[in-house]
Amino acid sequence: MKKFYVMDTNVLLTEARSFLNYKNNDIVIPYKVLEEIDKHKKRQDGVGVNARLTIRLLDEYREKGNLHRGVRIGKGKGLLSIRGHKSEHIPEGFSKRDPDNQIIGTAITLKKAFPNRRVILVSRDINMRVKCDGLELRCEDYNAAQVIANVDSLYNGFKKHLVDDQVVDQFYNDEEVILEKEDGRFFANQFIMLVSSHNEKKTALARFTSYNMPLRKVLEQKEPMWGLRPRNKEQQFAMDLLRDDSIPLVSIIGKAGCGKTLVAIAAGLHQVLDEGKYKKLVVSRPVQPMGKDIGFLPGTLEEKMKPWLMPIQDNMDYLMDGKKDSMAMFFENGTIEIEAITYIRGRSISNAYIIIDEAQNLTAHELKTIVTRAGENAKIVLTGDIEQIDNMYIDATTNGLSYAIEKFKDKDLAGHVTLTRGERSKIATLAAKIL
């Protein structure tokens, strides 16, 4: 028998098409949800995009005659309905003015009207699900946007592989070493540590390309890149990907202080200013505050974005050894460009090295919008820490950065590295571990 799924506001604001994922079951959207979505439609972020798209989709269903007032028992395909609640069905002690309680009231009203049908409330709000458990009302999370089961299962771009002792020698002697499918599953541009079966301390670092291509040696950074040398093998992996022209999309994640942004900027400055591979360095990050927002900022676009990009400028200041005049000159002549993600839609950015910092605060939709802006001879670098998310509508398993890492892991045009060691300072590394 078909079920009734009652949609909470946060589900539609996370993914506008979410109600289409419940196959032939009947979908019910409470009136209160429509009111709340209407309040978000003018927002200039991913939440606003989903609010506007939800309204358009519902209007399309209305024009086709597939959106019903109240609830009807349908045959065949599921029905999409809107329905209000009855105040007497809101449990005693629950505020009747609270939007969450009104949505719960709609589910209870539906349950009493159709006692033989299963009613399930879908919400991303943990507190809402706790309330429903106390009321013996079935409530579940929306997980269609979840690309991984948990953080530990996220692709990290690195794997240890046990081989015969002579294979390590062959690799160091520049002989071809090709991995077979029988050796295990490997992804394009995945870094592999070849470990000798006779001596576990005898190892070699390589990069996998495909099953019919030999393993590649990891690029060694012989000369410092803007004064920066890799301090661990993961940073060496990152620099290898960042300097490879054949990989237009690179993602780097890691805890605070592991050097992901610094490495990305150093590689960008080197390829733009020293090698001339790209005409400009474009830097941006989501305008997502941590804690209470300070409100609107005065000034030009550059002035408005300055507080958000101070971490980027701190890294540039470190790499340029405090030469603020040189940094200001690069900003003035357009060699280094600040881009607001809000206005990136419709652009086509070519001949540029693009860094999107704090990408973990982007939704999958926002990240798609950004990556599809890349034109000819453009490289996009995504950096972030999936354990530090300030966007309330996404988490470590549903954010755009995790989504991109999983979707691109088997594509030869993309590469990923997870940095594990903190290099900022001893106290920063300790804080990342214990706090």
matplotlib code that plots the C-alpha trace (Angstrom):
import matplotlib.pyplot as plt

x = [0.0, 1.2, 2.5, 1.9, 5.1, 4.7, 7.5, 9.2, 10.4, 14.1, 13.9, 12.7, 15.2, 18.0, 16.7, 13.7, 13.1, 13.2, 9.5, 10.1, 12.3, 9.4, 8.3, 4.6, 3.8, 1.5, 3.3, 1.7, 3.1, 1.5, 0.4, 2.9, 5.7, 4.5, 4.5, 8.0, 9.4, 7.9, 10.0, 13.2, 12.6, 14.5, 17.7, 20.7, 22.2, 21.5, 18.6, 16.9, 17.5, 15.8, 12.9, 12.3, 12.6, 10.2, 7.6, 8.1, 7.7, 4.6, 3.1, 3.9, 2.1, -0.8, -1.1, -1.1, -3.8, -1.5, -1.5, -4.6, -6.0, -6.6, -5.8, -7.3, -6.8, -5.0, -4.5, -1.3, 1.1, 1.4, -0.5, 1.0, -1.3, -1.3, -3.0, -3.4, -3.6, -6.4, -5.5, -7.1, -4.6, -1.6, -0.6, -1.4, 1.5, 2.8, 2.7, 0.1, 2.1, 5.3, 5.8, 7.3, 4.3, 1.9, 3.7, 3.5, -0.2, -0.7, 0.9, -1.3, -4.4, -3.5, -2.9, -6.3, -8.1, -6.5, -5.9, -5.1, -2.3, 1.2, 2.1, 5.8, 7.1, 10.3, 12.5, 16.2, 15.6, 16.8, 14.6, 11.6, 12.4, 12.8, 9.4, 7.8, 9.3, 7.6, 4.3, 4.7, 4.7, 7.1, 9.7, 12.8, 15.7, 16.1, 19.2, 18.9, 21.6, 23.9, 26.8, 28.5, 27.3, 29.7, 32.8, 35.1, 34.0, 34.8, 37.4, 40.8, 42.8, 45.5, 46.0, 48.7, 49.4, 51.4, 53.7, 56.7, 60.0, 61.4, 58.4, 59.6, 63.1, 61.6, 59.7, 62.8, 64.8, 62.2, 60.9, 57.2, 55.0, 51.4, 48.7, 46.1, 42.4, 43.1, 45.3, 42.3, 40.2, 42.1, 40.8, 42.3, 45.0, 44.9, 48.2, 49.6, 52.3, 53.9, 55.0, 57.4, 56.0, 59.5, 60.2, 57.4, 59.8, 60.8, 58.2, 57.7, 55.1, 53.3, 50.3, 47.8, 46.5, 44.7, 45.0, 46.7, 49.1, 52.3, 52.4, 53.7, 56.3, 55.1, 56.5, 59.4, 59.5, 63.3, 63.1, 60.8, 57.6, 57.3, 59.4, 57.2, 58.3, 56.1, 56.4, 54.8, 53.8, 50.2, 51.4, 53.7, 50.7, 48.7, 51.5, 51.8, 48.1, 48.1, 51.0, 49.6, 48.1, 46.0, 43.9, 41.5, 39.8, 41.6, 40.0, 42.0, 40.5, 42.0, 41.7, 42.6, 46.3, 47.2, 48.2, 45.5, 44.9, 48.6, 49.6, 46.8, 47.8, 51.5, 50.9, 48.6, 51.0, 53.8, 51.9, 50.4, 53.4, 56.4, 55.4, 52.7, 50.4, 47.4, 46.6, 45.1, 44.5, 40.8, 40.0, 36.6, 34.9, 31.2, 29.9, 28.9, 29.5, 30.5, 28.2, 26.0, 26.2, 27.5, 25.0, 25.5, 29.0, 29.5, 31.7, 32.6, 32.6, 36.3, 35.6, 32.6, 34.5, 37.7, 36.6, 35.7, 39.0, 41.3, 42.4, 43.4, 45.3, 47.0, 48.4, 49.5, 51.1, 53.1, 54.2, 55.1, 57.1, 55.0, 55.5, 52.0, 52.9, 53.5, 50.3, 48.3, 49.8, 48.7, 45.2, 45.1, 46.3, 43.9, 46.5, 44.8, 41.0, 38.4, 35.2, 31.9, 30.3, 26.9, 27.6, 29.5, 26.4, 26.6, 30.3, 32.8, 36.3, 39.1, 42.9, 42.6, 43.7, 40.6, 40.6, 37.3, 38.2, 35.9, 34.0, 32.5, 29.9, 28.6, 25.6, 25.9, 23.9, 26.1, 29.3, 27.9, 27.3, 30.9, 32.6, 30.6, 32.0, 35.4, 36.4, 39.4, 42.7, 41.1, 41.9, 39.6, 41.0, 38.4, 39.7, 37.9, 37.4, 34.2, 34.3, 33.8, 30.5, 28.6, 25.8, 22.8, 21.3, 24.1, 26.5, 29.7, 28.0, 25.8, 27.9, 29.0, 32.7, 32.0, 29.6, 32.3, 35.0, 32.8, 31.4, 34.8, 36.9, 36.9, 37.4, 40.8, 40.2, 40.0, 42.2, 41.8, 44.1, 43.3, 45.8, 46.2, 49.1, 48.8, 51.7, 50.5, 51.8, 51.9, 49.0, 46.9, 47.5, 46.7, 43.5, 42.3, 42.7, 41.3, 38.7]
y = [0.0, 3.5, 5.7, 9.3, 11.4, 14.8, 17.1, 19.5, 22.9, 22.1, 19.1, 21.3, 24.0, 21.4, 19.9, 21.3, 18.1, 15.9, 15.1, 13.4, 10.7, 8.9, 7.0, 6.3, 7.2, 10.2, 13.4, 16.0, 19.5, 21.4, 25.0, 26.1, 24.8, 26.9, 30.0, 29.3, 28.6, 32.0, 33.8, 32.4, 32.9, 36.2, 34.9, 35.0, 31.7, 28.0, 28.1, 30.8, 28.9, 25.8, 28.0, 29.5, 26.2, 24.5, 27.2, 26.8, 23.0, 23.2, 25.7, 23.3, 20.5, 22.9, 23.8, 20.1, 19.3, 17.1, 19.4, 18.9, 20.7, 18.3, 14.6, 12.1, 8.4, 7.9, 4.9, 4.3, 7.2, 9.1, 12.3, 15.6, 17.4, 20.4, 20.3, 22.3, 21.1, 21.0, 22.9, 20.2, 17.7, 19.6, 17.8, 19.4, 21.5, 22.2, 25.8, 26.2, 29.1, 27.1, 26.2, 22.8, 21.9, 23.0, 20.6, 17.8, 18.7, 18.2, 14.7, 13.8, 15.1, 13.0, 9.9, 10.3, 10.8, 7.7, 5.2, 2.4, 4.3, 4.8, 8.4, 9.4, 12.9, 13.7, 16.2, 17.1, 18.7, 16.3, 18.0, 17.5, 13.8, 13.6, 15.2, 12.7, 9.8, 11.0, 11.2, 7.8, 9.5, 8.0, 10.6, 10.0, 12.1, 13.0, 11.3, 11.4, 14.1, 12.0, 10.6, 8.7, 6.7, 8.5, 10.7, 7.8, 6.3, 9.5, 8.9, 10.2, 9.8, 7.6, 3.8, 1.4, -1.6, -4.6, -5.8, -8.1, -6.7, -6.5, -4.4, -1.5, -1.8, -1.8, 1.3, 3.1, 1.9, 3.7, 0.4, 0.1, -1.0, -1.7, -2.7, -5.2, -5.2, -8.3, -6.2, -4.3, -1.3, 1.9, 5.3, 7.7, 10.0, 8.1, 8.1, 4.7, 3.7, 0.5, -1.5, -4.4, -7.7, -8.5, -5.2, -2.9, 0.0, -0.3, 1.8, 3.9, 6.7, 6.5, 7.9, 5.6, 6.6, 3.6, -0.2, -0.1, 2.7, 2.4, 4.0, 7.6, 8.9, 11.7, 15.1, 16.1, 19.8, 20.4, 24.2, 26.0, 27.3, 30.9, 29.8, 26.7, 23.1, 20.1, 19.1, 15.7, 13.2, 14.4, 18.0, 16.5, 14.7, 18.0, 19.8, 17.0, 17.4, 21.2, 21.5, 18.9, 20.7, 17.6, 17.8, 20.8, 19.9, 19.3, 18.9, 19.2, 18.6, 18.5, 19.8, 23.3, 24.1, 21.3, 23.8, 23.1, 26.8, 27.7, 25.0, 25.9, 29.6, 28.9, 26.6, 29.2, 32.1, 30.0, 29.0, 32.5, 34.7, 32.5, 30.1, 32.1, 29.1, 31.1, 34.8, 35.3, 33.9, 34.0, 33.5, 33.1, 31.6, 31.3, 34.2, 32.0, 33.5, 31.5, 32.4, 35.5, 37.5, 41.1, 42.2, 44.2, 45.6, 49.0, 49.7, 48.1, 44.4, 44.1, 46.0, 43.8, 40.6, 41.7, 40.4, 37.0, 36.7, 37.8, 34.1, 34.1, 37.4, 36.1, 33.2, 35.5, 37.8, 34.8, 33.7, 37.2, 37.7, 40.7, 42.7, 44.3, 46.7, 43.8, 42.1, 45.3, 45.8, 42.3, 43.0, 46.4, 45.1, 42.1, 39.4, 38.3, 38.7, 38.4, 36.8, 36.7, 33.3, 35.1, 36.7, 33.8, 32.4, 33.1, 33.7, 31.8, 32.0, 31.0, 31.1, 31.2, 29.3, 29.4, 28.7, 28.1, 28.1, 26.8, 24.8, 22.6, 25.3, 25.0, 22.8, 20.4, 22.7, 25.7, 23.7, 22.5, 26.1, 27.0, 24.1, 24.6, 28.2, 26.8, 27.7, 26.8, 26.5, 26.9, 25.0, 24.8, 24.0, 23.2, 23.4, 22.9, 21.1, 19.0, 18.9, 22.7, 23.5, 26.7, 26.1, 24.8, 23.0, 20.6, 18.4, 16.4, 13.8, 16.1, 19.2, 20.1, 19.4, 15.8, 15.4, 16.5, 14.3, 11.2, 12.0, 12.8, 10.1, 7.8, 10.6, 11.2, 15.0, 15.2, 14.4, 14.5, 14.6, 14.5, 16.3, 14.6, 16.4, 19.8, 22.1, 25.5, 25.2, 22.7, 24.3, 24.5, 20.8, 19.8, 21.9, 20.3, 16.9, 17.4, 20.2]
z = [0.0, -0.8, 2.0, 2.8, 3.0, 4.7, 3.6, 6.1, 4.9, 5.3, 3.0, 0.1, 0.9, 0.7, -2.6, -4.4, -6.3, -3.2, -3.3, -6.7, -5.1, -3.4, -6.5, -6.5, -2.9, -2.1, -1.2, 1.2, 1.6, 4.6, 4.0, 6.6, 4.5, 1.6, 3.8, 5.1, 1.6, 0.4, 3.1, 1.6, -2.1, -2.3, -0.8, -3.0, -2.1, -2.6, -0.1, -2.2, -5.4, -4.0, -2.6, -6.0, -7.8, -5.4, -6.1, -9.9, -9.6, -7.6, -10.1, -12.9, -11.1, -10.4, -14.1, -15.1, -12.6, -10.5, -7.4, -5.2, -2.3, 0.6, 0.1, -2.3, -2.5, -5.8, -8.0, -9.9, -9.7, -6.4, -5.8, -4.8, -2.3, 0.0, 3.2, 6.4, 10.0, 12.5, 15.7, 17.9, 16.5, 17.7, 21.0, 24.3, 25.6, 22.1, 20.9, 18.1, 16.7, 16.2, 12.5, 13.4, 15.6, 12.8, 10.4, 12.9, 13.3, 9.6, 9.8, 12.8, 11.0, 8.0, 10.3, 11.9, 8.5, 7.0, 9.8, 7.3, 5.5, 6.8, 7.4, 7.4, 8.2, 6.3, 8.1, 8.3, 11.7, 14.5, 17.1, 14.9, 14.7, 18.5, 18.9, 16.5, 18.3, 21.5, 19.7, 18.1, 14.7, 12.1, 11.0, 8.9, 7.6, 3.9, 2.6, -1.2, -1.3, 0.9, -1.2, 1.5, 4.6, 6.9, 6.9, 7.3, 4.0, 2.0, -0.8, 0.5, -2.7, -1.2, -0.8, 0.4, -1.9, -1.0, -3.8, -4.3, -3.3, -6.9, -8.0, -5.8, -7.3, -10.8, -10.0, -8.7, -11.8, -14.1, -15.3, -16.2, -13.3, -14.4, -11.9, -13.0, -12.0, -10.0, -7.8, -6.5, -7.3, -8.0, -9.2, -11.7, -10.2, -6.9, -5.0, -4.1, -1.7, -2.9, 0.1, -0.2, 1.1, 2.5, 4.2, 5.1, 5.4, 1.7, -0.1, -3.2, -3.9, -7.2, -8.9, -10.7, -14.1, -15.5, -15.7, -19.1, -18.2, -16.0, -12.6, -12.5, -10.1, -7.8, -8.8, -6.6, -5.6, -5.9, -5.6, -3.2, -4.7, -3.4, -0.5, 0.2, 0.2, 0.9, 4.6, 4.2, 1.5, 1.4, 0.6, -2.0, -3.5, -3.6, -5.4, -7.9, -8.8, -8.7, -11.2, -13.6, -16.6, -17.6, -14.4, -14.5, -11.2, -7.9, -4.5, -1.2, 2.2, 5.7, 9.2, 10.2, 9.8, 7.4, 4.7, 2.1, 1.2, 1.4, -0.9, -3.4, -3.4, -3.7, -6.8, -8.2, -7.8, -9.3, -12.4, -13.0, -12.1, -12.7, -15.5, -17.2, -17.7, -16.7, -17.1, -13.7, -10.3, -9.3, -5.6, -4.0, -1.0, 0.2, 2.2, 5.1, 8.6, 11.6, 14.4, 14.3, 11.0, 11.3, 8.6, 5.4, 4.6, 2.8, -0.2, -3.5, -4.2, -3.3, 0.0, 0.8, 0.1, 2.0, 5.4, 3.9, 2.0, 4.8, 5.3, 1.6, 2.0, 5.2, 3.1, 0.3, 2.7, 4.1, 0.7, -0.5, 2.7, 3.8, 0.6, 0.7, -2.1, -4.5, -3.5, -3.9, -7.4, -8.4, -7.3, -9.1, -12.4, -12.4, -12.0, -8.8, -9.0, -6.2, -7.3, -5.3, -5.7, -5.6, -9.1, -10.7, -12.5, -16.3, -16.3, -18.4, -16.8, -19.2, -18.8, -15.1, -12.0, -9.8, -6.0, -4.2, -0.5, 2.3, -0.4, 2.3, 2.9, -0.7, -1.6, -4.5, -6.7, -5.9, -6.6, -9.9, -10.9, -10.0, -11.7, -14.9, -15.2, -16.1, -19.7, -21.9, -20.0, -16.6, -13.4, -10.4, -7.0, -4.2, -0.6, 2.7, 5.9, 6.0, 9.8, 9.9, 8.2, 8.9, 6.5, 8.5, 5.5, 4.8, 6.7, 6.3, 4.0, 1.9, 1.3, -2.3, -1.6, -0.5, -3.4, -5.9, -4.4, -4.7, -8.1, -9.7, -8.0, -11.1, -13.7, -15.2, -15.3, -11.5, -8.6, -4.8, -1.8, 1.9, 4.1, 7.5, 9.3, 10.9, 9.9, 11.1, 14.7, 17.5, 19.3, 16.2, 15.5, 19.1, 19.0, 15.8, 17.5, 21.0, 20.7]

ax = plt.figure().add_subplot(projection="3d")
ax.plot(x, y, z, "-o")
ax.set_aspect("equal")
plt.show()
